[in-house]
Amino acid sequence: MRVGFFLMALACGASQAAEPAWQPFHWAIGSLNGGPSERLALLLPVTVDGVACIVQLDTGANGDWNWKKRDGALAGDERAAVELAGLQRWIPATAANLAQLKEPDCGGSPIAIVGNAMFENGTLTLDLGRSRYAYAPQALLAGVRDAQPLLYLSWAQGGGHVVVEVRRPGARVGYAMLDTGASRFGLVATNAEEWRALAAGAARPTSADPGTVSFTGPKGEAVTCGDVPLQDGLEVAGKTLRSVRASYCEGHSFQGPLRLMGTLGMAPLGDRTITLDYLSRRWTLSD
């Protein structure tokens, strides 16, 4: 009996060890151009030189860390000590970057964008419904049968972009960039060719259509987006997503070097859990 109890205790301990080391994140909630309140960004807590701040998680960004304030020259060999999800980095910083640490709540907005390179040596798990995430420096999906292929493509210096398979019902497999930075969007086309591939003949939205939104892009450019329901939904990671909106965005600076169906945002994923195993190039999406 004691041996059996001991083995049971070991089994329970192994089960508990497999549970991710969850940490909280929170959604930035707001409205664009007077529209309904939506999830606009996924924000992670971080410490910079021991000061509690927040950063935006953006899997549409290839690098590891990109300061929001880009003015000023690097102050010699100045570095900021960053701690995030158990990871520690020394990030080059300017005087303007470091000045934010002296402001209440680091200025009250994200001080940087964190991209794929921060997590590319392990597995990132995002529980969208419970607003929590975990990072493990291991290939957690290497032996998972139902995991789907993930392309980690490098077309800029540092890191890469996450590209996944998507399919319109009855159509061939296409590819979309998975982008947590597009939190309020469904499937986004940034040029006419992408729109033709994903919208199957639907008229392209214009800035005059109801529900059109405008915002500032990553390089300060003016972006305008309109959207329409994507008929019959979208198949992603073995799941059929029904409530998907197709958006056409004009003015965005991002242009990938390969043909995509578009950029897949977080809105149609709802409260599911996403697991991105950068090492084994596989991913999963919960039911």
N, C-alpha and C positions, 0 to 999 in steps of 0.2 A: 504493500500500500504506500509505504513511504517513497519507494522508487517511482511508482506511478504518479504520485503527487509531484515529485521532483521533476519528472518529464513534462507534466502538465504545466508546471510553473515556467519551465524553459520555453515551452510552446507559446505561452501567453506573453512572455518577455520578448520573444522573436516577433510576435504579432504587433506588439506595441512599438518595437523598434522600427517596424516598417512604416508606421504612421509618419507622414511628413512633419517636419518641424515648422508648423504653421506660424506665420507672422501676419499681422493685420495690414491691410491697405484700405484706402477709402476712395470712393468715386467723387470726382468734382461734378456736382450737379448744377445745371444752369439751363438757360434757354438762349437760342440764337434768333435774333431779329424778331423778338416777341413771340416766338413759338412755345410749345410746351416744354416743361422741364425734362431734361434728358441727362444721361450719363455722357459727360463731355471728355473726361480724362480719367486715367487710372493712376493714382498717386501712392507712392511708397514712402514710408518713413525712413530717414537716413540720418546719420550723424556725420558732421563735417567738422573736423578739429574739435570733436567732443560736443558740438552744438547740435541740438535736434532741429532738423529741417525736413522738407519734403522734396521729392523729385517726381517727374512724370515718367512712367514706364512706356516706352514706345518701341515695339518690335518692328516698326517700319523704319527704325534708325539702325544703321549698321554698327556704329561705334559703341564704346562703353560709357562715355560720359561727355556731355556737351553742355557747358555752362549756358544758362539763359542770357546772362549779361556777357556779351562778347567784346565790349569796348575795353580799350587799354591794352598795353603790351604786357607780356609775361614779365614778372618782377624777378629777373635773374633765374635762380634755381628754386623759386618759391613753389611749394607743393602743399596741397591740402590733404589731410588724412581722412579718407572716406571709409565708413563702415556701413555695409548694406547686406542683409541676408546672410550674415556670417562671413562675407567677403570683405577684405581690406585692400584698399588701393591708395596710392599716392598720386594725386591728380594735379597736373600743372595748373596754376591759378594766377590771375591778375589781382591787382590791388582792389579793383571794383568787385571781383568775385569774393574776396575775403571780407570786404566791407559789409556784405550782406549778413555775415555771421553776427555782426554787432547790432543788427536791427531786430525788433521784436518779431518772433516767429520767422526769422530769416527773411523778413520782408513780406511775409504772408502769402507768398505764391511759390510754385516750384522753382528751385534755384538751378535745376539742370534737367536735361533729358537723359535717361539711361536707356541704352539700346542693347542689341543682341550680344555684342562682344563681352559684356559684363558676365553673361551666363553661359557662354559657348563651351565651357569646359565641364558642363554638367547638365542637370535637368531642372527646368523651371516649371512649377505647377501653379496655376491660377484658378482658384475657386471663386468664380464671378458672383455667385449667389450669396456666399457667406463673407465676401470681402476679405479674403485671406489668401496668402501665397506662401510658397516654400521653394527653396533652392537646395539641391543636393549635388555635390561634386562627383556624380556618378552617372552612368548610363542606365537609368531606371527602367527603360522600356526595351532593352536589348533582347530580353526573352519573352516579351509579351506578344502573344499570337495575334491579337486584334489591333495592334498598333498600326498606324497608317504611315506611308512614306512621307518624309519631310525633306525638302531640298533646302540646303543652306548655301546660298549663292553669294559669291563675293564679286561685286562689280564697282566697289569703291574701296579706298584705303581703310583697312581695319575692319574686322568683324565681317558680317554678311547680312543677308536678308532671308527671312523665312518664307518659303513658297510651298503651298500645299495644293493638292488636287481638289478640284471642284467640278461639278457636273450639273448641267441642266437636265431634268428628266428626259430621257430618250435621246440625248445628245452625246457627243464624244467628251472624254475627259479634257478639261482645261486646267489652267493653273492660275492661282491668285496669291498675292502677297498677303500674309496674315499680319494684321496691323492693329495693335492695341491703341495706337495713337489715333485711330479712326473709331473712337468708342461709340459715337452716335450714329455711325453709318452701317449700311448693309454691304452690298457689293458695289464698289465705286469704279467707274471708268474715267480715266483722265484724258482720253483722246477718242476721236471718232471711231478708230479701228476697234478699240476695246468695247465701245458701246455696241457696235454691230455684232460683236461676238457674244455678248452676254444678254442683249435685249431682244434678240430674235425678231427684228423688224419693228419694234416699238419706236414711236416718235421720240426723238431726243428732247429732254426737258430744256427749257430756255429760262433766262433770268426773269421773264415776264410771267412765268407760271406760278400759281399759288404754292406757298410752302418753300419757295426758293430761299436759301440761306447764304449769307456772305460772312467771311471771316478772313483773318490774316494767316497766310501760310507760313511754313517753317523758315523761309528766307525773307519774310516781310512782304510777300506778294499778296495781292488781293485775289481771293478765291471765291467763286460763286458756284453753288451746287443746287441742282434740282433733282427730284427723284420720283419714281413711279413704282408701284408694286411689281415684283417679279413673278409673273404668272407661273404656277406650278411649283414654286419654291426652288430649292437648291440642295443638291446632295453634297455633303461635306463629311469627310471622315467616317463614311458608312452610315451617316444619319441624314434624314430628309428634313431640312429646315423649311417650314411653311411660310412664316411671316418674314419675308425678305424684301427689302426695297432696293431697287437698282438706282444708283445715282450717277449723274454726269457732272463732273466738276471742271470748270474752265479757269485757267490762270494758275493752276498748281505747278510748282517748280519741279516736282518729282517726275522723272521719266526713266523707267528701267530700260536696259539695253536688250531685253528679250520680249517676245510677244506674250502678254498675259490676258486673261479674261478681265482682270481688274484687281482691286485691292479689297480684301475681305475684312470688314470692321467687326466690332464686338456686338452690335445691336441684335443681329439674328441669333447669336449664341446665348442670349438671355442669361440664365443663372447656371449654366453648365460649368463643368471643370475642364480646363485645357491643360494638358501636360506636353511640354516641348522637350524632347530629349535631343539636345544638340549633338551629343557624342555619337549616338547610334543612328541619327538622322531619321527619327521616328516620332510620331505624336499621337495623342488620343484626345477624343472629345466625348465627354460623358453623355448619358441619355438625358 
